[in-house]
Amino acid sequence: MTEYIIVVALIAVAAIGVYTLFGQTLRNQTAGLALEVSGQTASTAIGNAQANATTASTNANARKGLDNYDANNR
C-alpha cells in the first residue's frame, strides 16, 4: 500500500512540474479557441501561446540542480 502512495505522489509532483512549464501555453491556447469559436480574432492569444511555448522550451533545456531549481519558475 505504501508503494502505491509513493507512486501517486511522484505522479502528482510530475504533473505539477509539467503544468508549471506549459500552464501559460495551455491557457492561451484555450483562450484562442474560445475567441475563434465566438467569432473574434485570436491572433493575440495565439501569439502569447507561441511566446510561452518558446519560453517553456528554453527553460526545459536549462540545467537544473538544487542550487538553481527555482530559477525561472513562474
mmCIF file of the N, C-alpha and C atoms, coordinates in Angstrom:
data_MODEL
# 
_entry.id   MODEL 
# 
loop_
_atom_site.group_PDB 
_atom_site.id 
_atom_site.type_symbol 
_atom_site.label_atom_id 
_atom_site.label_alt_id 
_atom_site.label_comp_id 
_atom_site.label_asym_id 
_atom_site.label_entity_id 
_atom_site.label_seq_id 
_atom_site.pdbx_PDB_ins_code 
_atom_site.Cartn_x 
_atom_site.Cartn_y 
_atom_site.Cartn_z 
_atom_site.occupancy 
_atom_site.B_iso_or_equiv 
_atom_site.pdbx_formal_charge 
_atom_site.auth_seq_id 
_atom_site.auth_comp_id 
_atom_site.auth_asym_id 
_atom_site.auth_atom_id 
_atom_site.pdbx_PDB_model_num 
ATOM 1   N N  . MET A 1 1  ? 0.816   -1.194 0.000   1.00 0.00 ? 1  MET A N  1 
ATOM 2   C CA . MET A 1 1  ? 0.000   0.000  0.000   1.00 0.00 ? 1  MET A CA 1 
ATOM 3   C C  . MET A 1 1  ? 0.866   1.267  0.000   1.00 0.00 ? 1  MET A C  1 
ATOM 4   N N  . THR A 1 2  ? 1.951   1.229  0.739   1.00 0.00 ? 2  THR A N  1 
ATOM 5   C CA . THR A 1 2  ? 2.844   2.380  0.804   1.00 0.00 ? 2  THR A CA 1 
ATOM 6   C C  . THR A 1 2  ? 3.451   2.687  -0.557  1.00 0.00 ? 2  THR A C  1 
ATOM 7   N N  . GLU A 1 3  ? 3.745   1.638  -1.320  1.00 0.00 ? 3  GLU A N  1 
ATOM 8   C CA . GLU A 1 3  ? 4.328   1.843  -2.649  1.00 0.00 ? 3  GLU A CA 1 
ATOM 9   C C  . GLU A 1 3  ? 3.371   2.612  -3.553  1.00 0.00 ? 3  GLU A C  1 
ATOM 10  N N  . TYR A 1 4  ? 2.081   2.310  -3.457  1.00 0.00 ? 4  TYR A N  1 
ATOM 11  C CA . TYR A 1 4  ? 1.098   2.998  -4.284  1.00 0.00 ? 4  TYR A CA 1 
ATOM 12  C C  . TYR A 1 4  ? 1.005   4.472  -3.918  1.00 0.00 ? 4  TYR A C  1 
ATOM 13  N N  . ILE A 1 5  ? 1.097   4.766  -2.638  1.00 0.00 ? 5  ILE A N  1 
ATOM 14  C CA . ILE A 1 5  ? 1.062   6.162  -2.200  1.00 0.00 ? 5  ILE A CA 1 
ATOM 15  C C  . ILE A 1 5  ? 2.278   6.912  -2.733  1.00 0.00 ? 5  ILE A C  1 
ATOM 16  N N  . ILE A 1 6  ? 3.430   6.277  -2.716  1.00 0.00 ? 6  ILE A N  1 
ATOM 17  C CA . ILE A 1 6  ? 4.646   6.907  -3.236  1.00 0.00 ? 6  ILE A CA 1 
ATOM 18  C C  . ILE A 1 6  ? 4.527   7.149  -4.734  1.00 0.00 ? 6  ILE A C  1 
ATOM 19  N N  . VAL A 1 7  ? 4.000   6.174  -5.469  1.00 0.00 ? 7  VAL A N  1 
ATOM 20  C CA . VAL A 1 7  ? 3.839   6.327  -6.919  1.00 0.00 ? 7  VAL A CA 1 
ATOM 21  C C  . VAL A 1 7  ? 2.861   7.450  -7.231  1.00 0.00 ? 7  VAL A C  1 
ATOM 22  N N  . VAL A 1 8  ? 1.751   7.515  -6.518  1.00 0.00 ? 8  VAL A N  1 
ATOM 23  C CA . VAL A 1 8  ? 0.770   8.581  -6.740  1.00 0.00 ? 8  VAL A CA 1 
ATOM 24  C C  . VAL A 1 8  ? 1.385   9.941  -6.425  1.00 0.00 ? 8  VAL A C  1 
ATOM 25  N N  . ALA A 1 9  ? 2.174   10.025 -5.375  1.00 0.00 ? 9  ALA A N  1 
ATOM 26  C CA . ALA A 1 9  ? 2.830   11.286 -5.032  1.00 0.00 ? 9  ALA A CA 1 
ATOM 27  C C  . ALA A 1 9  ? 3.819   11.707 -6.115  1.00 0.00 ? 9  ALA A C  1 
ATOM 28  N N  . LEU A 1 10 ? 4.571   10.764 -6.659  1.00 0.00 ? 10 LEU A N  1 
ATOM 29  C CA . LEU A 1 10 ? 5.516   11.083 -7.739  1.00 0.00 ? 10 LEU A CA 1 
ATOM 30  C C  . LEU A 1 10 ? 4.788   11.562 -8.988  1.00 0.00 ? 10 LEU A C  1 
ATOM 31  N N  . ILE A 1 11 ? 3.673   10.922 -9.313  1.00 0.00 ? 11 ILE A N  1 
ATOM 32  C CA . ILE A 1 11 ? 2.880   11.347 -10.471 1.00 0.00 ? 11 ILE A CA 1 
ATOM 33  C C  . ILE A 1 11 ? 2.333   12.752 -10.245 1.00 0.00 ? 11 ILE A C  1 
ATOM 34  N N  . ALA A 1 12 ? 1.880   13.041 -9.037  1.00 0.00 ? 12 ALA A N  1 
ATOM 35  C CA . ALA A 1 12 ? 1.359   14.374 -8.730  1.00 0.00 ? 12 ALA A CA 1 
ATOM 36  C C  . ALA A 1 12 ? 2.443   15.434 -8.861  1.00 0.00 ? 12 ALA A C  1 
ATOM 37  N N  . VAL A 1 13 ? 3.635   15.152 -8.369  1.00 0.00 ? 13 VAL A N  1 
ATOM 38  C CA . VAL A 1 13 ? 4.744   16.108 -8.477  1.00 0.00 ? 13 VAL A CA 1 
ATOM 39  C C  . VAL A 1 13 ? 5.116   16.322 -9.940  1.00 0.00 ? 13 VAL A C  1 
ATOM 40  N N  . ALA A 1 14 ? 5.132   15.256 -10.730 1.00 0.00 ? 14 ALA A N  1 
ATOM 41  C CA . ALA A 1 14 ? 5.440   15.386 -12.160 1.00 0.00 ? 14 ALA A CA 1 
ATOM 42  C C  . ALA A 1 14 ? 4.375   16.216 -12.868 1.00 0.00 ? 14 ALA A C  1 
ATOM 43  N N  . ALA A 1 15 ? 3.107   16.003 -12.528 1.00 0.00 ? 15 ALA A N  1 
ATOM 44  C CA . ALA A 1 15 ? 2.028   16.771 -13.149 1.00 0.00 ? 15 ALA A CA 1 
ATOM 45  C C  . ALA A 1 15 ? 2.139   18.252 -12.800 1.00 0.00 ? 15 ALA A C  1 
ATOM 46  N N  . ILE A 1 16 ? 2.505   18.547 -11.569 1.00 0.00 ? 16 ILE A N  1 
ATOM 47  C CA . ILE A 1 16 ? 2.694   19.948 -11.174 1.00 0.00 ? 16 ILE A CA 1 
ATOM 48  C C  . ILE A 1 16 ? 3.838   20.572 -11.968 1.00 0.00 ? 16 ILE A C  1 
ATOM 49  N N  . GLY A 1 17 ? 4.913   19.827 -12.161 1.00 0.00 ? 17 GLY A N  1 
ATOM 50  C CA . GLY A 1 17 ? 6.040   20.332 -12.942 1.00 0.00 ? 17 GLY A CA 1 
ATOM 51  C C  . GLY A 1 17 ? 5.675   20.606 -14.388 1.00 0.00 ? 17 GLY A C  1 
ATOM 52  N N  . VAL A 1 18 ? 4.931   19.699 -15.000 1.00 0.00 ? 18 VAL A N  1 
ATOM 53  C CA . VAL A 1 18 ? 4.507   19.887 -16.393 1.00 0.00 ? 18 VAL A CA 1 
ATOM 54  C C  . VAL A 1 18 ? 3.577   21.080 -16.500 1.00 0.00 ? 18 VAL A C  1 
ATOM 55  N N  . TYR A 1 19 ? 2.644   21.200 -15.580 1.00 0.00 ? 19 TYR A N  1 
ATOM 56  C CA . TYR A 1 19 ? 1.723   22.332 -15.630 1.00 0.00 ? 19 TYR A CA 1 
ATOM 57  C C  . TYR A 1 19 ? 2.462   23.645 -15.402 1.00 0.00 ? 19 TYR A C  1 
ATOM 58  N N  . THR A 1 20 ? 3.498   23.626 -14.568 1.00 0.00 ? 20 THR A N  1 
ATOM 59  C CA . THR A 1 20 ? 4.297   24.828 -14.352 1.00 0.00 ? 20 THR A CA 1 
ATOM 60  C C  . THR A 1 20 ? 4.984   25.261 -15.639 1.00 0.00 ? 20 THR A C  1 
ATOM 61  N N  . LEU A 1 21 ? 5.508   24.296 -16.398 1.00 0.00 ? 21 LEU A N  1 
ATOM 62  C CA . LEU A 1 21 ? 6.195   24.628 -17.645 1.00 0.00 ? 21 LEU A CA 1 
ATOM 63  C C  . LEU A 1 21 ? 5.232   25.056 -18.747 1.00 0.00 ? 21 LEU A C  1 
ATOM 64  N N  . PHE A 1 22 ? 4.106   24.360 -18.869 1.00 0.00 ? 22 PHE A N  1 
ATOM 65  C CA . PHE A 1 22 ? 3.226   24.567 -20.015 1.00 0.00 ? 22 PHE A CA 1 
ATOM 66  C C  . PHE A 1 22 ? 1.882   25.179 -19.661 1.00 0.00 ? 22 PHE A C  1 
ATOM 67  N N  . GLY A 1 23 ? 1.681   25.613 -18.416 1.00 0.00 ? 23 GLY A N  1 
ATOM 68  C CA . GLY A 1 23 ? 0.390   26.147 -17.985 1.00 0.00 ? 23 GLY A CA 1 
ATOM 69  C C  . GLY A 1 23 ? -0.037  27.381 -18.754 1.00 0.00 ? 23 GLY A C  1 
ATOM 70  N N  . GLN A 1 24 ? 0.870   28.342 -18.904 1.00 0.00 ? 24 GLN A N  1 
ATOM 71  C CA . GLN A 1 24 ? 0.528   29.566 -19.625 1.00 0.00 ? 24 GLN A CA 1 
ATOM 72  C C  . GLN A 1 24 ? 0.218   29.261 -21.083 1.00 0.00 ? 24 GLN A C  1 
ATOM 73  N N  . THR A 1 25 ? 0.951   28.352 -21.677 1.00 0.00 ? 25 THR A N  1 
ATOM 74  C CA . THR A 1 25 ? 0.702   27.978 -23.067 1.00 0.00 ? 25 THR A CA 1 
ATOM 75  C C  . THR A 1 25 ? -0.686  27.377 -23.210 1.00 0.00 ? 25 THR A C  1 
ATOM 76  N N  . LEU A 1 26 ? -1.042  26.472 -22.311 1.00 0.00 ? 26 LEU A N  1 
ATOM 77  C CA . LEU A 1 26 ? -2.363  25.843 -22.371 1.00 0.00 ? 26 LEU A CA 1 
ATOM 78  C C  . LEU A 1 26 ? -3.478  26.861 -22.171 1.00 0.00 ? 26 LEU A C  1 
ATOM 79  N N  . ARG A 1 27 ? -3.313  27.785 -21.232 1.00 0.00 ? 27 ARG A N  1 
ATOM 80  C CA . ARG A 1 27 ? -4.344  28.799 -21.002 1.00 0.00 ? 27 ARG A CA 1 
ATOM 81  C C  . ARG A 1 27 ? -4.513  29.695 -22.223 1.00 0.00 ? 27 ARG A C  1 
ATOM 82  N N  . ASN A 1 28 ? -3.408  30.095 -22.860 1.00 0.00 ? 28 ASN A N  1 
ATOM 83  C CA . ASN A 1 28 ? -3.506  30.951 -24.043 1.00 0.00 ? 28 ASN A CA 1 
ATOM 84  C C  . ASN A 1 28 ? -4.106  30.208 -25.228 1.00 0.00 ? 28 ASN A C  1 
ATOM 85  N N  . GLN A 1 29 ? -3.783  28.927 -25.383 1.00 0.00 ? 29 GLN A N  1 
ATOM 86  C CA . GLN A 1 29 ? -4.386  28.158 -26.469 1.00 0.00 ? 29 GLN A CA 1 
ATOM 87  C C  . GLN A 1 29 ? -5.886  28.007 -26.257 1.00 0.00 ? 29 GLN A C  1 
ATOM 88  N N  . THR A 1 30 ? -6.294  27.764 -25.016 1.00 0.00 ? 30 THR A N  1 
ATOM 89  C CA . THR A 1 30 ? -7.720  27.656 -24.718 1.00 0.00 ? 30 THR A CA 1 
ATOM 90  C C  . THR A 1 30 ? -8.422  28.989 -24.959 1.00 0.00 ? 30 THR A C  1 
ATOM 91  N N  . ALA A 1 31 ? -7.787  30.086 -24.580 1.00 0.00 ? 31 ALA A N  1 
ATOM 92  C CA . ALA A 1 31 ? -8.363  31.406 -24.831 1.00 0.00 ? 31 ALA A CA 1 
ATOM 93  C C  . ALA A 1 31 ? -8.494  31.662 -26.326 1.00 0.00 ? 31 ALA A C  1 
ATOM 94  N N  . GLY A 1 32 ? -7.489  31.255 -27.101 1.00 0.00 ? 32 GLY A N  1 
ATOM 95  C CA . GLY A 1 32 ? -7.559  31.411 -28.555 1.00 0.00 ? 32 GLY A CA 1 
ATOM 96  C C  . GLY A 1 32 ? -8.700  30.621 -29.158 1.00 0.00 ? 32 GLY A C  1 
ATOM 97  N N  . LEU A 1 33 ? -8.893  29.391 -28.692 1.00 0.00 ? 33 LEU A N  1 
ATOM 98  C CA . LEU A 1 33 ? -10.017 28.582 -29.181 1.00 0.00 ? 33 LEU A CA 1 
ATOM 99  C C  . LEU A 1 33 ? -11.348 29.235 -28.845 1.00 0.00 ? 33 LEU A C  1 
ATOM 100 N N  . ALA A 1 34 ? -11.485 29.739 -27.620 1.00 0.00 ? 34 ALA A N  1 
ATOM 101 C CA . ALA A 1 34 ? -12.738 30.376 -27.217 1.00 0.00 ? 34 ALA A CA 1 
ATOM 102 C C  . ALA A 1 34 ? -13.015 31.622 -28.052 1.00 0.00 ? 34 ALA A C  1 
ATOM 103 N N  . LEU A 1 35 ? -11.977 32.404 -28.327 1.00 0.00 ? 35 LEU A N  1 
ATOM 104 C CA . LEU A 1 35 ? -12.161 33.599 -29.150 1.00 0.00 ? 35 LEU A CA 1 
ATOM 105 C C  . LEU A 1 35 ? -12.564 33.243 -30.572 1.00 0.00 ? 35 LEU A C  1 
ATOM 106 N N  . GLU A 1 36 ? -11.929 32.242 -31.159 1.00 0.00 ? 36 GLU A N  1 
ATOM 107 C CA . GLU A 1 36 ? -12.260 31.847 -32.529 1.00 0.00 ? 36 GLU A CA 1 
ATOM 108 C C  . GLU A 1 36 ? -13.677 31.284 -32.622 1.00 0.00 ? 36 GLU A C  1 
ATOM 109 N N  . VAL A 1 37 ? -14.079 30.503 -31.634 1.00 0.00 ? 37 VAL A N  1 
ATOM 110 C CA . VAL A 1 37 ? -15.433 29.937 -31.647 1.00 0.00 ? 37 VAL A CA 1 
ATOM 111 C C  . VAL A 1 37 ? -16.473 31.045 -31.539 1.00 0.00 ? 37 VAL A C  1 
ATOM 112 N N  . SER A 1 38 ? -16.160 32.112 -30.783 1.00 0.00 ? 38 SER A N  1 
ATOM 113 C CA . SER A 1 38 ? -17.113 33.208 -30.632 1.00 0.00 ? 38 SER A CA 1 
ATOM 114 C C  . SER A 1 38 ? -17.073 34.184 -31.802 1.00 0.00 ? 38 SER A C  1 
ATOM 115 N N  . GLY A 1 39 ? -16.204 33.940 -32.780 1.00 0.00 ? 39 GLY A N  1 
ATOM 116 C CA . GLY A 1 39 ? -16.163 34.769 -33.975 1.00 0.00 ? 39 GLY A CA 1 
ATOM 117 C C  . GLY A 1 39 ? -15.196 35.934 -33.894 1.00 0.00 ? 39 GLY A C  1 
ATOM 118 N N  . GLN A 1 40 ? -14.403 36.005 -32.864 1.00 0.00 ? 40 GLN A N  1 
ATOM 119 C CA . GLN A 1 40 ? -13.438 37.090 -32.715 1.00 0.00 ? 40 GLN A CA 1 
ATOM 120 C C  . GLN A 1 40 ? -12.067 36.623 -33.184 1.00 0.00 ? 40 GLN A C  1 
ATOM 121 N N  . THR A 1 41 ? -11.183 37.576 -33.434 1.00 0.00 ? 41 THR A N  1 
ATOM 122 C CA . THR A 1 41 ? -9.831  37.213 -33.827 1.00 0.00 ? 41 THR A CA 1 
ATOM 123 C C  . THR A 1 41 ? -9.027  36.791 -32.598 1.00 0.00 ? 41 THR A C  1 
ATOM 124 N N  . ALA A 1 42 ? -8.194  35.792 -32.771 1.00 0.00 ? 42 ALA A N  1 
ATOM 125 C CA . ALA A 1 42 ? -7.424  35.249 -31.652 1.00 0.00 ? 42 ALA A CA 1 
ATOM 126 C C  . ALA A 1 42 ? -5.925  35.400 -31.871 1.00 0.00 ? 42 ALA A C  1 
ATOM 127 N N  . SER A 1 43 ? -5.532  36.347 -32.706 1.00 0.00 ? 43 SER A N  1 
ATOM 128 C CA . SER A 1 43 ? -4.112  36.468 -33.034 1.00 0.00 ? 43 SER A CA 1 
ATOM 129 C C  . SER A 1 43 ? -3.265  36.818 -31.814 1.00 0.00 ? 43 SER A C  1 
ATOM 130 N N  . THR A 1 44 ? -3.786  37.635 -30.904 1.00 0.00 ? 44 THR A N  1 
ATOM 131 C CA . THR A 1 44 ? -3.024  37.977 -29.698 1.00 0.00 ? 44 THR A CA 1 
ATOM 132 C C  . THR A 1 44 ? -2.837  36.761 -28.809 1.00 0.00 ? 44 THR A C  1 
ATOM 133 N N  . ALA A 1 45 ? -3.909  35.992 -28.593 1.00 0.00 ? 45 ALA A N  1 
ATOM 134 C CA . ALA A 1 45 ? -3.817  34.796 -27.749 1.00 0.00 ? 45 ALA A CA 1 
ATOM 135 C C  . ALA A 1 45 ? -2.895  33.756 -28.377 1.00 0.00 ? 45 ALA A C  1 
ATOM 136 N N  . ILE A 1 46 ? -2.953  33.619 -29.695 1.00 0.00 ? 46 ILE A N  1 
ATOM 137 C CA . ILE A 1 46 ? -2.080  32.662 -30.384 1.00 0.00 ? 46 ILE A CA 1 
ATOM 138 C C  . ILE A 1 46 ? -0.623  33.104 -30.270 1.00 0.00 ? 46 ILE A C  1 
ATOM 139 N N  . GLY A 1 47 ? -0.368  34.392 -30.417 1.00 0.00 ? 47 GLY A N  1 
ATOM 140 C CA . GLY A 1 47 ? 0.994   34.912 -30.256 1.00 0.00 ? 47 GLY A CA 1 
ATOM 141 C C  . GLY A 1 47 ? 1.522   34.704 -28.846 1.00 0.00 ? 47 GLY A C  1 
ATOM 142 N N  . ASN A 1 48 ? 0.649   34.925 -27.850 1.00 0.00 ? 48 ASN A N  1 
ATOM 143 C CA . ASN A 1 48 ? 1.056   34.688 -26.460 1.00 0.00 ? 48 ASN A CA 1 
ATOM 144 C C  . ASN A 1 48 ? 1.357   33.217 -26.225 1.00 0.00 ? 48 ASN A C  1 
ATOM 145 N N  . ALA A 1 49 ? 0.554   32.332 -26.801 1.00 0.00 ? 49 ALA A N  1 
ATOM 146 C CA . ALA A 1 49 ? 0.788   30.893 -26.642 1.00 0.00 ? 49 ALA A CA 1 
ATOM 147 C C  . ALA A 1 49 ? 2.123   30.493 -27.260 1.00 0.00 ? 49 ALA A C  1 
ATOM 148 N N  . GLN A 1 50 ? 2.433   31.050 -28.433 1.00 0.00 ? 50 GLN A N  1 
ATOM 149 C CA . GLN A 1 50 ? 3.707   30.732 -29.072 1.00 0.00 ? 50 GLN A CA 1 
ATOM 150 C C  . GLN A 1 50 ? 4.885   31.252 -28.254 1.00 0.00 ? 50 GLN A C  1 
ATOM 151 N N  . ALA A 1 51 ? 4.765   32.456 -27.721 1.00 0.00 ? 51 ALA A N  1 
ATOM 152 C CA . ALA A 1 51 ? 5.844   33.021 -26.902 1.00 0.00 ? 51 ALA A CA 1 
ATOM 153 C C  . ALA A 1 51 ? 6.049   32.205 -25.631 1.00 0.00 ? 51 ALA A C  1 
ATOM 154 N N  . ASN A 1 52 ? 4.954   31.791 -24.997 1.00 0.00 ? 52 ASN A N  1 
ATOM 155 C CA . ASN A 1 52 ? 5.071   30.992 -23.776 1.00 0.00 ? 52 ASN A CA 1 
ATOM 156 C C  . ASN A 1 52 ? 5.629   29.608 -24.067 1.00 0.00 ? 52 ASN A C  1 
ATOM 157 N N  . ALA A 1 53 ? 5.290   29.044 -25.223 1.00 0.00 ? 53 ALA A N  1 
ATOM 158 C CA . ALA A 1 53 ? 5.841   27.737 -25.591 1.00 0.00 ? 53 ALA A CA 1 
ATOM 159 C C  . ALA A 1 53 ? 7.349   27.834 -25.806 1.00 0.00 ? 53 ALA A C  1 
ATOM 160 N N  . THR A 1 54 ? 7.798   28.922 -26.416 1.00 0.00 ? 54 THR A N  1 
ATOM 161 C CA . THR A 1 54 ? 9.233   29.126 -26.610 1.00 0.00 ? 54 THR A CA 1 
ATOM 162 C C  . THR A 1 54 ? 9.947   29.274 -25.268 1.00 0.00 ? 54 THR A C  1 
ATOM 163 N N  . THR A 1 55 ? 9.356   30.039 -24.359 1.00 0.00 ? 55 THR A N  1 
ATOM 164 C CA . THR A 1 55 ? 9.937   30.201 -23.028 1.00 0.00 ? 55 THR A CA 1 
ATOM 165 C C  . THR A 1 55 ? 9.993   28.871 -22.290 1.00 0.00 ? 55 THR A C  1 
ATOM 166 N N  . ALA A 1 56 ? 8.920   28.076 -22.388 1.00 0.00 ? 56 ALA A N  1 
ATOM 167 C CA . ALA A 1 56 ? 8.889   26.768 -21.728 1.00 0.00 ? 56 ALA A CA 1 
ATOM 168 C C  . ALA A 1 56 ? 9.961   25.850 -22.295 1.00 0.00 ? 56 ALA A C  1 
ATOM 169 N N  . SER A 1 57 ? 10.157  25.903 -23.603 1.00 0.00 ? 57 SER A N  1 
ATOM 170 C CA . SER A 1 57 ? 11.180  25.074 -24.232 1.00 0.00 ? 57 SER A CA 1 
ATOM 171 C C  . SER A 1 57 ? 12.575  25.491 -23.774 1.00 0.00 ? 57 SER A C  1 
ATOM 172 N N  . THR A 1 58 ? 12.812  26.782 -23.692 1.00 0.00 ? 58 THR A N  1 
ATOM 173 C CA . THR A 1 58 ? 14.108  27.282 -23.226 1.00 0.00 ? 58 THR A CA 1 
ATOM 174 C C  . THR A 1 58 ? 14.363  26.864 -21.781 1.00 0.00 ? 58 THR A C  1 
ATOM 175 N N  . ASN A 1 59 ? 13.353  26.997 -20.926 1.00 0.00 ? 59 ASN A N  1 
ATOM 176 C CA . ASN A 1 59 ? 13.512  26.608 -19.520 1.00 0.00 ? 59 ASN A CA 1 
ATOM 177 C C  . ASN A 1 59 ? 13.693  25.106 -19.376 1.00 0.00 ? 59 ASN A C  1 
ATOM 178 N N  . ALA A 1 60 ? 13.060  24.330 -20.233 1.00 0.00 ? 60 ALA A N  1 
ATOM 179 C CA . ALA A 1 60 ? 13.180  22.873 -20.151 1.00 0.00 ? 60 ALA A CA 1 
ATOM 180 C C  . ALA A 1 60 ? 14.582  22.415 -20.537 1.00 0.00 ? 60 ALA A C  1 
ATOM 181 N N  . ASN A 1 61 ? 15.244  23.158 -21.414 1.00 0.00 ? 61 ASN A N  1 
ATOM 182 C CA . ASN A 1 61 ? 16.589  22.780 -21.845 1.00 0.00 ? 61 ASN A CA 1 
ATOM 183 C C  . ASN A 1 61 ? 17.677  23.246 -20.887 1.00 0.00 ? 61 ASN A C  1 
ATOM 184 N N  . ALA A 1 62 ? 17.334  24.110 -19.942 1.00 0.00 ? 62 ALA A N  1 
ATOM 185 C CA . ALA A 1 62 ? 18.325  24.612 -18.988 1.00 0.00 ? 62 ALA A CA 1 
ATOM 186 C C  . ALA A 1 62 ? 18.619  23.545 -17.940 1.00 0.00 ? 62 ALA A C  1 
ATOM 187 N N  . ARG A 1 63 ? 19.884  23.503 -17.517 1.00 0.00 ? 63 ARG A N  1 
ATOM 188 C CA . ARG A 1 63 ? 20.282  22.539 -16.493 1.00 0.00 ? 63 ARG A CA 1 
ATOM 189 C C  . ARG A 1 63 ? 19.743  22.993 -15.151 1.00 0.00 ? 63 ARG A C  1 
ATOM 190 N N  . LYS A 1 64 ? 19.084  22.097 -14.437 1.00 0.00 ? 64 LYS A N  1 
ATOM 191 C CA . LYS A 1 64 ? 18.530  22.403 -13.121 1.00 0.00 ? 64 LYS A CA 1 
ATOM 192 C C  . LYS A 1 64 ? 19.216  21.546 -12.077 1.00 0.00 ? 64 LYS A C  1 
ATOM 193 N N  . GLY A 1 65 ? 19.570  22.160 -10.991 1.00 0.00 ? 65 GLY A N  1 
ATOM 194 C CA . GLY A 1 65 ? 20.132  21.455 -9.845  1.00 0.00 ? 65 GLY A CA 1 
ATOM 195 C C  . GLY A 1 65 ? 19.519  22.034 -8.583  1.00 0.00 ? 65 GLY A C  1 
ATOM 196 N N  . LEU A 1 66 ? 19.951  21.568 -7.452  1.00 0.00 ? 66 LEU A N  1 
ATOM 197 C CA . LEU A 1 66 ? 19.393  22.077 -6.207  1.00 0.00 ? 66 LEU A CA 1 
ATOM 198 C C  . LEU A 1 66 ? 19.776  23.527 -5.953  1.00 0.00 ? 66 LEU A C  1 
ATOM 199 N N  . ASP A 1 67 ? 20.889  23.974 -6.533  1.00 0.00 ? 67 ASP A N  1 
ATOM 200 C CA . ASP A 1 67 ? 21.315  25.353 -6.315  1.00 0.00 ? 67 ASP A CA 1 
ATOM 201 C C  . ASP A 1 67 ? 20.503  26.368 -7.115  1.00 0.00 ? 67 ASP A C  1 
ATOM 202 N N  . ASN A 1 68 ? 19.910  25.983 -8.247  1.00 0.00 ? 68 ASN A N  1 
ATOM 203 C CA . ASN A 1 68 ? 19.143  26.920 -9.069  1.00 0.00 ? 68 ASN A CA 1 
ATOM 204 C C  . ASN A 1 68 ? 17.788  26.348 -9.485  1.00 0.00 ? 68 ASN A C  1 
ATOM 205 N N  . TYR A 1 69 ? 17.228  25.482 -8.689  1.00 0.00 ? 69 TYR A N  1 
ATOM 206 C CA . TYR A 1 69 ? 15.995  24.800 -9.082  1.00 0.00 ? 69 TYR A CA 1 
ATOM 207 C C  . TYR A 1 69 ? 14.838  25.762 -9.305  1.00 0.00 ? 69 TYR A C  1 
ATOM 208 N N  . ASP A 1 70 ? 14.711  26.792 -8.468  1.00 0.00 ? 70 ASP A N  1 
ATOM 209 C CA . ASP A 1 70 ? 13.571  27.691 -8.590  1.00 0.00 ? 70 ASP A CA 1 
ATOM 210 C C  . ASP A 1 70 ? 13.804  28.849 -9.557  1.00 0.00 ? 70 ASP A C  1 
ATOM 211 N N  . ALA A 1 71 ? 14.924  28.896 -10.225 1.00 0.00 ? 71 ALA A N  1 
ATOM 212 C CA . ALA A 1 71 ? 15.195  29.965 -11.185 1.00 0.00 ? 71 ALA A CA 1 
ATOM 213 C C  . ALA A 1 71 ? 14.273  29.821 -12.396 1.00 0.00 ? 71 ALA A C  1 
ATOM 214 N N  . ASN A 1 72 ? 13.666  30.907 -12.818 1.00 0.00 ? 72 ASN A N  1 
ATOM 215 C CA . ASN A 1 72 ? 12.764  30.976 -13.974 1.00 0.00 ? 72 ASN A CA 1 
ATOM 216 C C  . ASN A 1 72 ? 11.503  30.141 -13.815 1.00 0.00 ? 72 ASN A C  1 
ATOM 217 N N  . ASN A 1 73 ? 11.140  29.781 -12.601 1.00 0.00 ? 73 ASN A N  1 
ATOM 218 C CA . ASN A 1 73 ? 9.860   29.105 -12.380 1.00 0.00 ? 73 ASN A CA 1 
ATOM 219 C C  . ASN A 1 73 ? 8.830   30.156 -12.011 1.00 0.00 ? 73 ASN A C  1 
ATOM 220 N N  . ARG A 1 74 ? 7.764   30.204 -12.796 1.00 0.00 ? 74 ARG A N  1 
ATOM 221 C CA . ARG A 1 74 ? 6.693   31.170 -12.525 1.00 0.00 ? 74 ARG A CA 1 
ATOM 222 C C  . ARG A 1 74 ? 5.407   30.435 -12.416 1.00 0.00 ? 74 ARG A C  1 
# 
